[in-house]
């Protein structure tokens, strides 16, 4: 009886995970359309500042590094949880949250600086597209952060089990997906401006 | 243990493929056009590395159903990005 319900639970988990994967694919379509909009708008400066005048490569490098390392730490969290080490998984999740929060702080600081300089999203088509793309990615990271914090609380309050592992598996997929989107952002939006 | 190795190899490759375009941009190793190509190729390869090592995409293994939906999403993305750039580029030329 117990074995049967375990098998059912496992089936539900794998279906939930595939469903979440389909959501990620639709999110990829959403992001690719924002990328396409950015590509179309990339020369519409309306006499305003462009990326070359605004971007700071040190800030970008630190942001990219933080997100990349957080990709490692969340994979380690998932690996620990699969092996049954819930406490270790929680520690790696905390590290992931700190790295993700660091990324967000740098991003908010950068965007605020642009707005103060008069290079807000209302300045030109280019900046509208830039703020939409970077802002949408930042919102996703914020959602991932809330999700990770919720899971950390759950690991301390509830009994560890397949439910918790399933949630962590999906968060791990989500977080890696956001890092993939960031590869597109720094390669397409930022790096060409420094040439 | 094998899972752990996969994570570490993936992370190592990702670090390399991130550091390479940054170094090329800062160091001005090659002309502008070549650097743009390098950035693009490093990005595509890094996305493939993430998909394989972190998201479990492969031709074999437990997540094969993810591959078909990924390919479908890529077709949609190709049509939409390609179509957008084509139509808007064409419009831009006609407006000149």
HADDOCK unambig.tbl for C-alpha pairs under 7 A between the chains (distance, minus, plus):
assign (segid A and resid 25 and name CA) (segid B and resid 70 and name CA) 6.59 0.50 0.50
assign (segid A and resid 25 and name CA) (segid B and resid 73 and name CA) 5.91 0.50 0.50
assign (segid A and resid 29 and name CA) (segid B and resid 73 and name CA) 6.81 0.50 0.50
assign (segid A and resid 29 and name CA) (segid B and resid 77 and name CA) 5.83 0.50 0.50
assign (segid A and resid 32 and name CA) (segid B and resid 77 and name CA) 6.28 0.50 0.50
assign (segid A and resid 32 and name CA) (segid B and resid 81 and name CA) 6.82 0.50 0.50
assign (segid A and resid 33 and name CA) (segid B and resid 80 and name CA) 6.99 0.50 0.50
assign (segid A and resid 33 and name CA) (segid B and resid 81 and name CA) 6.55 0.50 0.50
assign (segid A and resid 36 and name CA) (segid B and resid 81 and name CA) 5.32 0.50 0.50
assign (segid A and resid 36 and name CA) (segid B and resid 84 and name CA) 6.57 0.50 0.50
assign (segid A and resid 40 and name CA) (segid B and resid 85 and name CA) 6.68 0.50 0.50
assign (segid A and resid 40 and name CA) (segid B and resid 88 and name CA) 6.93 0.50 0.50
assign (segid A and resid 72 and name CA) (segid B and resid 11 and name CA) 6.33 0.50 0.50
assign (segid A and resid 75 and name CA) (segid B and resid 7 and name CA) 6.83 0.50 0.50
assign (segid A and resid 173 and name CA) (segid B and resid 55 and name CA) 6.30 0.50 0.50
assign (segid A and resid 176 and name CA) (segid B and resid 54 and name CA) 6.84 0.50 0.50
assign (segid A and resid 180 and name CA) (segid B and resid 47 and name CA) 5.90 0.50 0.50
assign (segid A and resid 183 and name CA) (segid B and resid 43 and name CA) 6.18 0.50 0.50
assign (segid A and resid 184 and name CA) (segid B and resid 43 and name CA) 6.86 0.50 0.50
assign (segid A and resid 187 and name CA) (segid B and resid 39 and name CA) 6.06 0.50 0.50
assign (segid A and resid 187 and name CA) (segid B and resid 40 and name CA) 6.79 0.50 0.50
assign (segid A and resid 187 and name CA) (segid B and resid 43 and name CA) 6.51 0.50 0.50
assign (segid A and resid 192 and name CA) (segid B and resid 36 and name CA) 6.73 0.50 0.50
assign (segid A and resid 194 and name CA) (segid B and resid 25 and name CA) 6.72 0.50 0.50
assign (segid A and resid 195 and name CA) (segid B and resid 25 and name CA) 6.40 0.50 0.50
assign (segid A and resid 195 and name CA) (segid B and resid 32 and name CA) 6.38 0.50 0.50
